[in-house]
């Protein structure tokens, strides 16, 4: 599994914005699609909420292949 740590300088970042910021998807539409298809898990649970607030310490996994850890 590929692991990437994403540094944020705010209290939180929305899940769809995290995927775009990390370069995991190219557009917000792509982010919306993979989130709604249930291909993204947050802290071990499938998440279908695009606006899920990701805070430092949270982890998102895409298709069981790419792990994004918020720092």
N, CA, C and O atoms as a MOPAC input file, in Angstrom:
PM7 MOZYME 1SCF
protein

 N      0.85300 1    -1.18900 1     0.00000 1
 C      0.00000 1     0.00000 1     0.00000 1
 C      0.89000 1     1.24100 1     0.00000 1
 O      1.86500 1     1.33000 1     0.74600 1
 N      0.53400 1     2.17400 1    -0.84000 1
 C      1.26600 1     3.43700 1    -0.92300 1
 C      0.74900 1     4.37500 1     0.16600 1
 O     -0.45600 1     4.59600 1     0.28100 1
 N      1.66600 1     4.92600 1     0.96500 1
 C      1.27800 1     5.82000 1     2.06800 1
 C      1.79300 1     7.22400 1     1.78400 1
 O      2.94900 1     7.41600 1     1.40500 1
 N      0.91400 1     8.19800 1     1.97400 1
 C      1.28400 1     9.58700 1     1.75100 1
 C      0.78000 1    10.42500 1     2.91700 1
 O     -0.38300 1    10.32500 1     3.30600 1
 N      1.65600 1    11.24700 1     3.46900 1
 C      1.25800 1    12.12500 1     4.56500 1
 C      0.96100 1    13.50700 1     3.99600 1
 O      1.77100 1    14.08100 1     3.26900 1
 N     -0.20300 1    14.02500 1     4.33400 1
 C     -0.66400 1    15.31400 1     3.82000 1
 C     -0.67600 1    16.31400 1     4.96200 1
 O     -1.39000 1    16.13500 1     5.94900 1
 N      0.11100 1    17.36000 1     4.82400 1
 C      0.22000 1    18.40700 1     5.84200 1
 C     -0.85100 1    19.46800 1     5.58700 1
 O     -0.92700 1    20.01900 1     4.48900 1
 N     -1.67600 1    19.75800 1     6.59300 1
 C     -2.64200 1    20.84900 1     6.46200 1
 C     -2.34200 1    21.89900 1     7.52000 1
 O     -1.74500 1    21.60400 1     8.55500 1
 N     -2.76000 1    23.11900 1     7.24700 1
 C     -2.50300 1    24.22900 1     8.16600 1
 C     -3.80900 1    24.85500 1     8.65600 1
 O     -3.84200 1    26.00500 1     9.09400 1
 N     -4.87300 1    24.07600 1     8.57100 1
 C     -6.18400 1    24.51100 1     9.04100 1
 C     -6.69600 1    23.45800 1    10.02300 1
 O     -6.05100 1    22.42800 1    10.22100 1
 N     -7.84700 1    23.71200 1    10.63500 1
 C     -8.40700 1    22.78200 1    11.61000 1
 C     -8.79600 1    21.45800 1    10.94900 1
 O     -8.62400 1    20.39100 1    11.53800 1
 N     -9.32300 1    21.53300 1     9.71600 1
 C     -9.75300 1    20.33500 1     9.00700 1
 C     -9.72100 1    20.58700 1     7.50500 1
 O     -9.57200 1    21.72400 1     7.05600 1
 N     -9.86200 1    19.50900 1     6.73300 1
 C    -10.00400 1    19.58700 1     5.27800 1
 C    -11.10000 1    18.59400 1     4.91100 1
 O    -11.15800 1    17.49700 1     5.46700 1
 N    -11.97300 1    18.97600 1     3.97400 1
 C    -13.03500 1    18.07000 1     3.55800 1
 C    -12.43300 1    16.91100 1     2.76900 1
 O    -11.42700 1    17.06800 1     2.07800 1
 N    -13.05800 1    15.76400 1     2.88300 1
 C    -12.55400 1    14.56000 1     2.23400 1
 C    -12.34200 1    14.75800 1     0.74200 1
 O    -11.29100 1    14.39000 1     0.21900 1
 N    -13.31500 1    15.33200 1     0.04700 1
 C    -13.15200 1    15.51600 1    -1.40300 1
 C    -11.98600 1    16.45200 1    -1.71000 1
 O    -11.27800 1    16.25300 1    -2.69700 1
 N    -11.78200 1    17.46100 1    -0.88400 1
 C    -10.66900 1    18.38700 1    -1.08900 1
 C     -9.33000 1    17.71400 1    -0.79300 1
 O     -8.32500 1    18.00800 1    -1.44100 1
 N     -9.32200 1    16.81500 1     0.18300 1
 C     -8.10800 1    16.06500 1     0.49900 1
 C     -7.67600 1    15.21700 1    -0.69600 1
 O     -6.49300 1    15.16300 1    -1.03300 1
 N     -8.63500 1    14.56200 1    -1.32900 1
 C     -8.31200 1    13.71800 1    -2.47900 1
 C     -7.73600 1    14.54900 1    -3.62600 1
 O     -6.78900 1    14.13000 1    -4.29300 1
 N     -8.31300 1    15.72700 1    -3.84800 1
 C     -7.79800 1    16.61800 1    -4.90800 1
 C     -6.42500 1    17.16300 1    -4.53500 1
 O     -5.51200 1    17.16100 1    -5.36100 1
 N     -6.27100 1    17.62700 1    -3.30600 1
 C     -5.01200 1    18.22400 1    -2.83900 1
 C     -3.86500 1    17.21400 1    -2.90700 1
 O     -2.73200 1    17.57400 1    -3.22800 1
 N     -4.16300 1    15.95700 1    -2.60400 1
 C     -3.13800 1    14.91200 1    -2.61400 1
 C     -2.82900 1    14.42400 1    -4.02500 1
 O     -1.86000 1    13.69300 1    -4.22700 1
 N     -3.64000 1    14.81900 1    -4.99600 1
 C     -3.41500 1    14.38200 1    -6.37000 1
 C     -3.96700 1    12.99100 1    -6.64400 1
 O     -3.62800 1    12.38300 1    -7.66000 1
 N     -4.81200 1    12.47900 1    -5.75400 1
 C     -5.39900 1    11.15500 1    -5.94000 1
 C     -6.46500 1    11.17200 1    -7.03700 1
 O     -6.71900 1    10.15600 1    -7.68400 1
 N     -7.08200 1    12.33500 1    -7.23600 1
 C     -8.05800 1    12.53000 1    -8.31500 1
 C     -7.74600 1    13.86400 1    -8.98400 1
 O     -7.07100 1    14.71800 1    -8.40900 1
 N     -8.24600 1    14.03200 1   -10.20500 1
 C     -7.96500 1    15.26800 1   -10.92800 1
 C     -9.01000 1    16.34200 1   -10.70200 1
 O     -8.68800 1    17.53000 1   -10.67200 1
 N    -10.27100 1    15.93000 1   -10.54000 1
 C    -11.34500 1    16.91600 1   -10.39500 1
 C    -12.23600 1    16.58100 1    -9.20600 1
 O    -12.19800 1    15.47800 1    -8.66200 1
 N    -13.02900 1    17.55800 1    -8.82600 1
 C    -13.99700 1    17.34100 1    -7.76000 1
 C    -15.03500 1    16.31300 1    -8.16700 1
 O    -15.54800 1    15.57300 1    -7.32700 1
 N    -15.34500 1    16.26700 1    -9.45800 1
 C    -16.30000 1    15.27600 1    -9.96000 1
 C    -15.77800 1    13.86600 1    -9.78300 1
 O    -16.52900 1    12.95800 1    -9.42900 1
 N    -14.48200 1    13.68100 1   -10.03000 1
 C    -13.86600 1    12.36500 1    -9.82700 1
 C    -13.91600 1    11.97900 1    -8.35400 1
 O    -14.19600 1    10.83000 1    -8.01100 1
 N    -13.64000 1    12.95400 1    -7.48500 1
 C    -13.66900 1    12.70100 1    -6.04000 1
 C    -15.07600 1    12.29300 1    -5.62000 1
 O    -15.25400 1    11.32600 1    -4.87900 1
 N    -16.07200 1    13.03100 1    -6.09400 1
 C    -17.46700 1    12.74400 1    -5.76000 1
 C    -17.82500 1    11.31300 1    -6.17200 1
 O    -18.46400 1    10.58100 1    -5.41500 1
 N    -17.41300 1    10.93100 1    -7.36100 1
 C    -17.74900 1     9.62100 1    -7.88900 1
 C    -17.15200 1     8.48600 1    -7.06400 1
 O    -17.86700 1     7.55800 1    -6.68600 1
 N    -15.85800 1     8.54700 1    -6.78100 1
 C    -15.25400 1     7.42700 1    -6.05000 1
 C    -15.71700 1     7.37400 1    -4.59800 1
 O    -15.77700 1     6.29800 1    -4.00200 1
 N    -16.04600 1     8.53800 1    -4.02500 1
 C    -16.56000 1     8.55100 1    -2.64500 1
 C    -17.96000 1     7.93400 1    -2.61800 1
 O    -18.25500 1     7.10300 1    -1.75900 1
 N    -18.82100 1     8.33800 1    -3.55600 1
 C    -20.18700 1     7.81000 1    -3.57900 1
 C    -20.23800 1     6.33400 1    -3.94300 1
 O    -21.18500 1     5.64100 1    -3.57000 1
 N    -19.23500 1     5.83900 1    -4.66800 1
 C    -19.17500 1     4.41700 1    -5.01500 1
 C    -18.69800 1     3.56800 1    -3.84200 1
 O    -18.69000 1     2.34000 1    -3.93500 1
 N    -18.29800 1     4.20700 1    -2.72800 1
 C    -17.85300 1     3.47400 1    -1.55300 1
 C    -16.43000 1     2.95400 1    -1.67900 1
 O    -16.06700 1     1.96800 1    -1.03900 1
 N    -15.62500 1     3.61100 1    -2.49900 1
 C    -14.24200 1     3.17300 1    -2.71800 1
 C    -13.25600 1     3.81000 1    -1.74500 1
 O    -12.06000 1     3.52300 1    -1.78900 1
 N    -13.76800 1     4.68600 1    -0.85700 1
 C    -12.89500 1     5.38000 1     0.09600 1
 C    -13.31300 1     5.02300 1     1.51700 1
 O    -14.49100 1     5.09100 1     1.86600 1
 N    -12.33500 1     4.64200 1     2.33000 1
 C    -12.62700 1     4.40300 1     3.74400 1
 C    -11.86800 1     5.43300 1     4.57500 1
 O    -10.74600 1     5.82000 1     4.24900 1
 N    -12.50800 1     5.86400 1     5.65000 1
 C    -11.91200 1     6.84500 1     6.56200 1
 C    -11.79800 1     6.18200 1     7.92800 1
 O    -12.79100 1     5.73700 1     8.50400 1
 N    -10.58200 1     6.12600 1     8.43000 1
 C    -10.31500 1     5.50200 1     9.72800 1
 C    -10.91200 1     4.09800 1     9.81700 1
 O    -11.45900 1     3.70500 1    10.84800 1
 N    -10.79700 1     3.34400 1     8.70900 1
 C    -11.21900 1     1.95000 1     8.69800 1
 C    -12.65900 1     1.67800 1     8.33800 1
 O    -13.06000 1     0.51500 1     8.27800 1
 N    -13.46500 1     2.71800 1     8.09300 1
 C    -14.86800 1     2.52200 1     7.75300 1
 C    -15.17900 1     3.19700 1     6.42100 1
 O    -14.70800 1     4.30300 1     6.15600 1
 N    -15.97900 1     2.52400 1     5.57700 1
 C    -16.37200 1     3.10000 1     4.29500 1
 C    -17.08900 1     4.42400 1     4.55300 1
 O    -17.95900 1     4.51400 1     5.42000 1
 N    -16.71200 1     5.44500 1     3.79200 1
 C    -17.31800 1     6.76800 1     3.96300 1
 C    -17.86800 1     7.24500 1     2.62900 1
 O    -17.14900 1     7.25700 1     1.63000 1
 N    -19.14100 1     7.64000 1     2.60400 1
 C    -19.75100 1     8.14500 1     1.37500 1
 C    -20.09000 1     9.63300 1     1.48300 1
 O    -20.84400 1    10.16500 1     0.66700 1
 N    -19.53200 1    10.29300 1     2.48700 1
 C    -19.78700 1    11.72900 1     2.68000 1
 C    -18.60900 1    12.53500 1     2.12000 1
 O    -17.50200 1    12.48600 1     2.65600 1
 N    -18.86100 1    13.27300 1     1.04100 1
 C    -17.80000 1    14.08400 1     0.42300 1
 C    -17.28700 1    15.14500 1     1.37400 1
 O    -16.09900 1    15.46600 1     1.36600 1
 N    -18.16700 1    15.69100 1     2.18900 1
 C    -17.81400 1    16.79400 1     3.06800 1
 C    -17.28400 1    16.35300 1     4.42600 1
 O    -17.14500 1    17.17600 1     5.33100 1
 N    -16.98800 1    15.06600 1     4.58000 1
 C    -16.45100 1    14.55500 1     5.84800 1
 C    -15.23700 1    15.38400 1     6.25700 1
 O    -14.31100 1    15.57000 1     5.46800 1
 N    -15.24600 1    15.87200 1     7.47500 1
 C    -14.13200 1    16.69600 1     7.96000 1
 C    -12.97900 1    15.80300 1     8.38300 1
 O    -13.10900 1    14.98000 1     9.28900 1
 N    -11.85500 1    15.97900 1     7.71500 1
 C    -10.64800 1    15.20800 1     8.00800 1
 C     -9.73300 1    16.08500 1     8.84900 1
 O     -9.34000 1    17.17700 1     8.43700 1
 N     -9.40300 1    15.58700 1    10.03000 1
 C     -8.54800 1    16.33600 1    10.94700 1
 C     -7.19200 1    15.62400 1    11.08900 1
 O     -7.06500 1    14.44900 1    10.74200 1
 N     -6.19200 1    16.33500 1    11.59500 1
 C     -4.89300 1    15.68200 1    11.79300 1
 C     -5.04200 1    14.36800 1    12.56300 1
 O     -5.71000 1    14.30700 1    13.59500 1
 N     -4.40700 1    13.32900 1    12.04100 1
 C     -4.49700 1    11.99900 1    12.62600 1
 C     -5.45600 1    11.08400 1    11.89000 1
 O     -5.39200 1     9.86400 1    12.04100 1
 N     -6.36100 1    11.67500 1    11.08000 1
 C     -7.30200 1    10.87500 1    10.30400 1
 C     -6.60300 1    10.25500 1     9.10000 1
 O     -5.60600 1    10.77900 1     8.60300 1
 N     -7.14400 1     9.13300 1     8.64400 1
 C     -6.54100 1     8.38800 1     7.54000 1
 C     -7.62800 1     7.99800 1     6.53600 1
 O     -8.66400 1     7.45600 1     6.92000 1
 N     -7.39200 1     8.27000 1     5.26200 1
 C     -8.30000 1     7.86000 1     4.19700 1
 C     -7.57400 1     6.85600 1     3.31600 1
 O     -6.41100 1     7.05900 1     2.97000 1
 N     -8.25800 1     5.77000 1     2.95000 1
 C     -7.68300 1     4.75200 1     2.07100 1
 C     -8.56600 1     4.64600 1     0.83200 1
 O     -9.78300 1     4.48900 1     0.92800 1
 N     -7.92800 1     4.73300 1    -0.33000 1
 C     -8.64400 1     4.67800 1    -1.59900 1
 C     -8.40100 1     3.32100 1    -2.24000 1
 O     -7.25400 1     2.94800 1    -2.48900 1
 N     -9.47000 1     2.58200 1    -2.50800 1
 C     -9.40600 1     1.27200 1    -3.16100 1
 C     -8.44500 1     0.30300 1    -2.48000 1
 O     -7.94300 1    -0.61700 1    -3.12500 1
 N     -8.18400 1     0.49200 1    -1.20000 1
 C     -7.27600 1    -0.38600 1    -0.48300 1
 C     -5.83000 1    -0.29500 1    -0.94800 1
 O     -5.00700 1    -1.13700 1    -0.58800 1
 N     -5.51300 1     0.72500 1    -1.74800 1
 C     -4.18500 1     0.85200 1    -2.33200 1
 C     -3.42600 1     2.07500 1    -1.85000 1
 O     -2.23300 1     1.98700 1    -1.56000 1
 N     -4.09600 1     3.20600 1    -1.76000 1
 C     -3.43600 1     4.46500 1    -1.41800 1
 C     -3.95200 1     4.96100 1    -0.07600 1
 O     -5.15600 1     5.12100 1     0.12500 1
 N     -3.02800 1     5.19900 1     0.83000 1
 C     -3.37600 1     5.66900 1     2.17100 1
 C     -2.94000 1     7.13200 1     2.30400 1
 O     -1.77300 1     7.46500 1     2.09700 1
 N     -3.88900 1     7.99100 1     2.65000 1
 C     -3.59500 1     9.41400 1     2.86100 1
 C     -3.77000 1     9.71000 1     4.34500 1
 O     -4.86100 1     9.54500 1     4.89100 1
 N     -2.70400 1    10.14600 1     4.99100 1
 C     -2.74500 1    10.44400 1     6.41500 1
 C     -2.64100 1    11.95600 1     6.59600 1
 O     -1.69500 1    12.58300 1     6.11800 1
 N     -3.62000 1    12.53600 1     7.28800 1
 C     -3.63400 1    13.97400 1     7.51900 1
 C     -2.71300 1    14.29400 1     8.70000 1
 O     -2.80900 1    13.67900 1     9.76200 1
 N     -1.83200 1    15.25300 1     8.49700 1
 C     -0.89100 1    15.67600 1     9.54200 1
 C     -1.21800 1    17.08700 1     9.97000 1
 O     -0.54700 1    17.63900 1    10.84200 1

